[in-house]
Amino acid sequence: MSLQKISRIPASSLLSTVHDIRWLLRSVTPLAVPNRALVQSEYRRPGQPREDKPPWQKIKFDLSKGLEGVKKHFKLLRQEFADRLVGPEGKPIIEHMLEQNRVIWEFRGPESLQNWTVSSDREIGGQSEIYLKLGRNNDTCFLYGTLCSAPPRDGETRYSGYCTMRSKQPLVSFDRKTHHDWSSFNTLHMRIRGDGRPWMVNIAAETYFSHQKDDIYSYFLYTRGGPYWQDVKIPFSKFFLTHRGRIQDDQHPLWLDKINTIGFTLGDKADGPFQLEIDFIGVCKDYAHTEDFAYEVYKRNPEV
Amino acid sequence: MKVSRCLLLLVRPVRTAVQFGAPLPGPHGPQQAARHFRCSPASAKSRPVPARFVNQDEKKRTTSLATQEDLFEQVAKEAKTKATFNEVIEVFTKRDVRRRGHVEFIYTALKKMAEFGVERDLSVYNKLLDVFPKEVFVPRNFIQRMFNHYPRQQECGVQILEQMENYGIMPNVETKVLLVRIFGEKSHPMRKFQRIMYWFPKFKHINPFPVPQPLPGDPVDLARLSLKRIANDLDAKVTVYQLPCTDVTESGEEVELPHIVGIQSAAQMELLAKHNPNRPVFVEGPLPLWLRKTCVYYYVLRADPAPPEEKVWKLSAVFPLG
């Protein structure tokens, strides 16, 4: 892998090899007008000019990717090989087969917050705020902020007012993407304490085509509010397919073998402060739940 | 479609006579020949117009730019009610049988609905859909069907339905009949209508903690409702300690005292009975509770859990707490 080769070269001689890289990339012409129809790159805030930097200008030679990073990644790689000798996902096979409940995210220390990203409509010019911190006793995660549904005045955006928390994609050694495998489970189990607002749980699975990049499976999460904890169990058969927030006509059940991220979104058009406390998020196998999918899969709308 | 046409015949006999070019005598006597509805209206000025809109004709003769918002602004000076909003729509529809500028008018009307307080009224949306001229935008051959016939009007129809969807209003059969008459059966607004009719009933009752619509107006009732909601116990009892009243203080000022409502379940009473008086209790708050768009604040009386040495273990059946 090319990344390994660069990390073995000492930092001082990295800069001297820049002209070699340029020679290699000379054959690749930078795109004058990016082909937006097929590949949708990172989000462009409405009203901002499109940036067309050639790919060789985007490489950053960071000295912080030093020896510590190399040590950490090799340790993870060694752990991976050891896990394979024990069984699937580092557990003995009998445990993997008989597993009924698994806690995926548990907020028991400040390092557990590193797995989560928060964002709000501030990125598109709105005025909502969202913050994430550890709850009382360092035992839970506390998501709080203010929601403001005034749309940004850029002439393009019509609706606004959302706040979201999303988990990061799980990574193995050398920052390679991996997925959650929940194929032996069928229910999402969370212990939360909300303030009565309706949230939305979004699960993003691994997709193949670039058009499917914003495909998310969602379901509603209604909180009761109050000081008591609320156990929420949502079967995966209830999740419906949406693309960029719009529910789709052709529905199919969520495939659990390659899950990338899970997220919580608030967008209930009620301006004001909000808070959500999460104790843990896990998956469980409910033998009593036999439903495959909650929505019709056959072609409903007649052909045009 | 025959049903809707019959309805129209009953309601507006003049219009349909003009539409079909039928040899029925017009309102001005049998001398006037029957006109097709696509011709300019000859008798526009003879139709009665409410007095406040009379200067519109004079405005047209000047060269200043008149926007669709002017109609609404004129009416807004008096009162912003459903009746005045309907009046504005009627003035626009009666002004011109071809409904020139109806797309801009509908977009403006959609924006002004919130000001007039009619954004949750289905009859107003149906009246707004009625502004579209009927049967003009229905595709009549395969080329028109292929090429997104009248895209701006279709987008406008979709925006009306989208505003209805945003406010959670379920359309009814009148909306469907109007959409079919205006855009045809396989158009974008009709598709959006089908999607709303498919998904809304599925998600109407999935809230395990439904909030009553409308919320009680009395603050004490609202407090009672929200406390019962968060108590997590159906046997919990609500006590009203203080009703809202005005009190006269020593200096003679009038102070408004708020209401104090509390709830306590049997398990909480037991915990309080077992609590050691040497240990402190805390009043925590104000904590927010949202009921749709209103936020109420509540306080909690709590204590720290007893340390292990003070716990008294009783020999009794242990029930698993849910």
Interface residues (C-beta under 8 A of the other chain):
Chain A: Y159 D195 G196 R197 P198 F220 Y222 T223 R224 G225 G226 P227 Y228 I247 D249 K269 A270 G272 P273 F274 Q275 Y295 R300 N301 P302 V304
Chain B: R145 N166 K186 R191 Q194 R195 Y198 W199 K202 F203 I206 N207 P208 F209 V211 S226 R229 I230 A231 N232 L287 P288 L289 W290 L291 R292 K293 C295 Y298 V300 R302
